[in-house]
Amino acid sequence: MAFQMIFRAFLLALGQLSDPRFRRVFFIGIALALALLVGFTALFTGFINWLTPEEVWLPILGEVRWVSDLVSWGAAFLLMFLSVFLMIPVASAITSMFLDDVAEAVESEHYPQLPPSTPVPFGDALRDTVNFLGVLIGVNILAIVLYLLFAPAALFIFWGVNGFLLGREYFTMVAIRHVGRTQAKKLRRQFIGTIWLAGVLMAMPLSIPLLNLIIPILGAATFTHLFHALTTRPPETGSLHHPQ
């Protein structure tokens, strides 16, 4: 039953993917995520370069001048490697800051009979995004250790961890618009199984290049439908295709 509800919510979200409001959030999210990762890489590499002395004395080799460059390039390559794992969580977190646009597009299309929601203030949205971003990056960096220790199960760990985090955060942010933060947390606990399953199904395509870039948008739309399916009647006339 839960899987059927989630699958229907996903199909409704997929049918609206051509909505210009979806595309706007998609491009903003990707651009900001790239800018953040590039900026952080430049700052971190510069910090490592500043921290490493230009001349180092090494046994046998004596005084060498290339250690600083070696460490800087090593740090840059390390961050490039980590960005493979972090690009999607970062894009997901940034997209969450513009969730109101996606949720509003979904609700105006499929739930026009419902009373208007209360938009999350920009300051609260920014704070939630920063917190979500920190948790996503921190947990995914720690999870890399688990990937190495339990290599055969790495993909399942990735799905489970990110599915839990994404489902938890996206559902909460959708629910806040209608019932407030306190009630949203109660609903999240009440439907945690369905939310986690939906989050895992959202996390699974994250391991597929290119496709993973649209998942934050689809996830936001899917969880909007899922929230209404869990708390109200589903839309009576929910077409699976957004009108052109």
C-alpha positions as CSV (number, residue, x, y, z in Angstrom):
1,M,0.0,0.0,0.0
2,A,2.8,2.4,0.9
3,F,4.8,1.5,-2.2
4,Q,1.7,2.1,-4.4
5,M,1.1,5.5,-2.8
6,I,4.8,6.5,-3.3
7,F,4.8,5.2,-6.9
8,R,1.7,7.3,-7.7
9,A,3.2,10.4,-6.1
10,F,6.4,9.9,-8.2
11,L,4.4,9.5,-11.4
12,L,2.5,12.7,-10.7
13,A,5.8,14.5,-10.0
14,L,7.3,13.0,-13.2
15,G,4.4,14.2,-15.3
16,Q,5.0,17.8,-14.2
17,L,8.7,17.8,-14.9
18,S,8.3,20.1,-17.9
19,D,6.8,22.8,-15.7
20,P,8.9,26.0,-16.1
21,R,8.9,26.5,-12.3
22,F,10.6,23.1,-11.9
23,R,13.3,24.0,-14.5
24,R,14.0,27.3,-12.8
25,V,14.7,25.6,-9.4
26,F,16.7,22.9,-11.1
27,F,19.1,25.3,-12.8
28,I,19.4,27.5,-9.7
29,G,20.2,24.5,-7.5
30,I,22.8,23.1,-9.9
31,A,24.5,26.5,-10.4
32,L,24.7,27.2,-6.7
33,A,25.9,23.7,-5.8
34,L,28.7,24.0,-8.4
35,A,29.7,27.4,-7.2
36,L,29.7,26.3,-3.6
37,L,31.9,23.2,-4.3
38,V,34.3,25.1,-6.5
39,G,34.6,28.0,-4.0
40,F,35.1,25.6,-1.1
41,T,37.8,23.7,-3.1
42,A,39.6,26.9,-3.9
43,L,39.5,28.1,-0.2
44,F,40.6,24.7,1.2
45,T,43.4,24.4,-1.3
46,G,44.6,27.9,-0.5
47,F,44.5,27.2,3.2
48,I,46.5,24.0,2.8
49,N,49.0,25.9,0.6
50,W,49.3,28.7,3.3
51,L,49.7,26.1,6.0
52,T,52.5,24.2,4.3
53,P,56.0,25.7,4.3
54,E,57.7,26.4,1.0
55,E,60.8,24.6,2.0
56,V,60.9,21.3,3.9
57,W,63.9,19.2,5.0
58,L,63.4,15.5,4.3
59,P,65.8,12.6,5.2
60,I,68.0,11.5,2.2
61,L,66.4,14.2,-0.1
62,G,67.5,17.1,2.1
63,E,65.8,20.5,1.5
64,V,63.0,20.3,-1.0
65,R,60.7,23.1,-2.3
66,W,57.9,21.0,-4.0
67,V,56.2,19.7,-0.9
68,S,53.8,22.7,-0.8
69,D,52.7,22.2,-4.4
70,L,52.3,18.4,-3.8
71,V,50.1,18.9,-0.8
72,S,48.0,21.6,-2.5
73,W,47.4,19.4,-5.6
74,G,46.7,16.4,-3.4
75,A,44.1,18.4,-1.4
76,A,42.5,19.6,-4.7
77,F,42.3,16.0,-6.1
78,L,40.9,14.7,-2.8
79,L,38.2,17.3,-2.9
80,M,37.4,16.5,-6.5
81,F,37.1,12.8,-5.4
82,L,34.8,13.8,-2.5
83,S,32.7,16.0,-4.8
84,V,31.6,12.9,-6.6
85,F,29.8,11.9,-3.3
86,L,29.0,15.4,-2.2
87,M,27.6,17.0,-5.4
88,I,24.2,15.4,-5.0
89,P,23.7,16.0,-1.3
90,V,24.8,19.6,-1.8
91,A,22.4,20.1,-4.7
92,S,19.6,18.5,-2.7
93,A,20.2,20.7,0.2
94,I,20.3,23.9,-1.9
95,T,17.2,22.8,-3.8
96,S,15.4,22.5,-0.5
97,M,15.8,26.2,0.0
98,F,13.6,26.7,-3.1
99,L,11.1,23.9,-2.1
100,D,8.3,26.4,-1.8
101,D,8.4,27.1,-5.5
102,V,8.2,23.3,-6.4
103,A,5.5,22.6,-3.8
104,E,3.5,25.6,-4.9
105,A,3.7,24.5,-8.5
106,V,2.5,21.0,-7.5
107,E,-0.4,22.3,-5.3
108,S,-1.6,24.8,-7.9
109,E,-1.7,22.1,-10.5
110,H,-3.1,19.1,-8.5
111,Y,-4.6,20.5,-5.3
112,P,-6.4,23.8,-6.1
113,Q,-9.2,23.0,-3.7
114,L,-7.0,23.1,-0.7
115,P,-6.5,26.3,1.4
116,P,-3.3,28.2,0.6
117,S,-0.2,27.2,2.5
118,T,2.0,29.4,4.6
119,P,5.3,30.0,2.8
120,V,8.4,29.3,4.9
121,P,10.2,32.7,5.7
122,F,13.4,33.0,3.7
123,G,15.5,33.3,6.9
124,D,14.0,30.0,8.2
125,A,14.5,28.3,4.8
126,L,18.1,29.4,4.7
127,R,18.7,28.2,8.3
128,D,17.1,24.8,7.5
129,T,19.2,24.6,4.3
130,V,22.5,25.3,6.1
131,N,21.6,22.7,8.8
132,F,20.5,20.1,6.2
133,L,23.7,20.8,4.2
134,G,25.9,20.3,7.2
135,V,24.2,17.0,8.2
136,L,24.2,15.7,4.6
137,I,27.9,16.4,4.1
138,G,29.0,15.3,7.5
139,V,27.1,12.0,7.3
140,N,28.2,11.3,3.8
141,I,31.8,11.9,4.6
142,L,31.5,9.5,7.6
143,A,29.7,7.0,5.3
144,I,32.7,6.9,3.0
145,V,34.5,5.0,5.8
146,L,31.6,2.5,5.9
147,Y,31.8,2.2,2.1
148,L,35.4,1.2,2.4
149,L,34.9,-1.2,5.3
150,F,31.8,-2.9,3.9
151,A,32.5,-2.5,0.1
152,P,30.0,-5.1,-1.1
153,A,27.2,-3.3,0.8
154,A,28.4,0.2,0.0
155,L,25.5,0.9,-2.4
156,F,22.9,-0.2,0.1
157,I,24.5,1.9,2.8
158,F,24.4,4.9,0.5
159,W,20.7,4.3,-0.3
160,G,19.7,3.7,3.3
161,V,21.6,6.7,4.8
162,N,20.7,9.2,2.2
163,G,17.2,7.8,1.9
164,F,16.6,8.4,5.6
165,L,18.0,11.9,5.5
166,L,16.4,13.0,2.3
167,G,13.0,11.6,3.2
168,R,13.1,13.1,6.7
169,E,14.0,16.5,5.6
170,Y,11.9,16.8,2.5
171,F,8.7,15.6,4.2
172,T,9.3,18.0,7.1
173,M,9.8,21.0,4.8
174,V,6.6,20.2,2.9
175,A,4.6,19.6,6.0
176,I,5.8,22.8,7.7
177,R,4.0,24.8,5.0
178,H,0.7,23.5,6.1
179,V,0.8,22.4,9.7
180,G,3.8,24.2,11.3
181,R,7.1,22.8,12.5
182,T,5.9,21.0,15.6
183,Q,3.0,19.1,13.9
184,A,5.3,18.4,11.0
185,K,7.7,16.5,13.3
186,K,4.8,14.5,14.8
187,L,3.6,13.5,11.3
188,R,7.1,12.6,10.4
189,R,7.4,10.2,13.3
190,Q,3.9,8.8,12.6
191,F,4.7,8.0,9.0
192,I,8.5,7.3,9.3
193,G,8.3,3.9,7.5
194,T,6.6,5.3,4.4
195,I,8.8,8.4,4.5
196,W,12.0,6.4,4.7
197,L,10.9,4.1,1.9
198,A,10.1,7.0,-0.3
199,G,13.5,8.6,0.6
200,V,15.3,5.3,-0.3
201,L,13.5,5.2,-3.7
202,M,14.6,8.8,-4.1
203,A,18.2,8.0,-3.2
204,M,18.5,5.0,-5.5
205,P,18.8,7.1,-8.7
206,L,21.4,9.3,-7.0
207,S,24.0,6.8,-8.1
208,I,23.2,7.2,-11.8
209,P,25.1,10.1,-13.4
210,L,23.0,12.9,-15.0
211,L,19.7,11.3,-13.9
212,N,20.7,12.1,-10.3
213,L,20.7,15.9,-11.0
214,I,16.9,16.0,-11.4
215,I,16.2,13.9,-8.4
216,P,16.1,16.8,-5.9
217,I,13.3,18.4,-7.9
218,L,11.4,15.1,-8.4
219,G,11.9,14.4,-4.7
220,A,10.4,17.7,-3.6
221,A,7.4,17.2,-5.9
222,T,7.0,13.6,-4.8
223,F,7.0,14.4,-1.1
224,T,4.5,17.2,-1.7
225,H,2.1,14.6,-3.2
226,L,3.0,12.1,-0.5
227,F,2.2,14.6,2.3
228,H,-1.2,15.2,0.9
229,A,-1.8,11.5,0.3
230,L,-1.0,10.7,3.9
231,T,-2.9,13.6,5.4
232,T,-5.7,14.4,3.0
233,R,-7.6,12.7,0.1
234,P,-5.5,12.3,-3.1
235,P,-6.3,14.6,-6.0
236,E,-9.4,13.7,-7.9
237,T,-8.1,14.8,-11.3
238,G,-4.4,14.3,-11.0
239,S,-3.3,14.0,-14.6
240,L,0.1,12.3,-15.0
241,H,1.1,14.8,-17.7
242,H,1.5,18.5,-17.2
243,P,-0.4,20.5,-19.8
244,Q,1.9,22.0,-22.4
